[in-house]
């Protein structure tokens, strides 16, 4: 017989072998975790940047669209460059210089400041306004003619008075109902006569006193403010000589969050009434260590 031996009954791992296996397994696990985590973190960072870019682009497009629709020479920015406001236009038309057939009294009448003119309450356009549904009637809109001076537009929006001979423009007072019919050459009717006259001592000539003879239909102000790390849009608010006047702000909604207002700015080079202006919009958004900055410039036509 073979001699008895117990070496086959005590085989197994030693403590050192187990420690070595645990250490190696840990190293492998850490390596695998790093391989998985880094791409996931990179994807999350990329997605966060894409969301910030999308938000900034949408905000810039919205502001640019409102700027292009704004009443000529109504765009303003404040000293801190965190607020930009303007007057929104619903539509525009050209008033007739010659009377329409059979309606000799339907011309826009301009008087002058001698007390003999009591105002005008109806006149005719060439053709129809295209952006609004006709017939149209509202007491929350205003007509603007010859908007060549920003300060005058907003000042008259406050009190509807003129103070100098340079204020050669017209804006109907708040509360006047403006009605537009659906005829081939639309007739605009006002609920009460408006003193459509430049501040002058001589009768203005229709052919030269008002540039372009365009009539704008507006429905209040639009204001963008960078505040509390957000860009808020306010609309349909009363006109004020103060930029972004919080006392007259109307309907509001938030366009962007995570905004760095310190590095966000709205600037405006007004050009001249006959030369294009330039609005420069810069928006910086930051979220969880990701920061993006987008810049857009909008060319603006100033001729009313």
C-alpha positions, 0 to 999 in steps of 0.5 A: 500500500501507498503511505497515507498523506493529507496534502490533498485535504488542505489545498486552497488560497492563502491570505496573501493570495486573496489580498493580491486578488482583491487589489488586482480586482480593485484596480480593474474595477477602477479602470473600468469605472473611469472608462465608463464615467469619463465619456458619460461626464463628457456627454453630460457636459456637451448636452449642457453646453448645447442646451445653453447655446440653444437657449441663447440662440432662441433669445437672440432670435426673439430679440432680433425679430422684435427689433426688426418689427420695431417702430423706426427710431424707437429703440433705446438702451440704458446706461448699464446696457442690461435693458433694451426697449422699443415700440412694437408695430402691428402693421403699416400703410401709406396715407393718400396724397391725392383723394380717392375717387368719389371721396375728396374729404378722406385725406389726412388733414394736418392743421397748424398751431393757430387754433383754427384746426379742430383735428381729423378723425378719418383718412384713406390709405393706399391699399390695405394693411397686410399684417392685421385682420380687416376690418379692425378696431381697437382702443389699445393701439396708437397711430404714429406718423413721422417717427424720427426722434426717439425722445419726442416719440416717448415724451409724447407717448406720456402726455401727447403734447408738443413743446418745440417746432422740431416735434414734427410728428404725430402719435394718437393719444392712448384710449382713442379707438382706431378702426380700419375698414376692409375696402380696397383703399382702407379708411382709418376712422378715429373715435374722436378727432385728433390734433394731427398737426406739427407745432408750427405757425404755417400750414405744413405741405403734405408732400414735404412735411411728413417723410414717406407718408407712412402710418404705423399701427403700434400696440405699446412697448417691448422691453428686454431686461437682464435681471436676477440671472434671467432675461425677461421680456415685457410687452404691451406696456405704456410708453414712458420717457424712462427706459425700462420703466418698471411702473409701466411694464405689462405682460412678462415672460422669461426667455433665458435662465442661468444668465450672467448679467455682468457679461450680457449687454445690449447696445445700440448705435442709432445712426440717423433717421436716414441711415441704418442703425446697429443693435449689438446683442451679447448674451452669456449663460453659465451652468454647472461650470459650463459657460457660453457667450453668443453675439449677434448684430442686427441692422435696423432701418430708421427711415419712417 
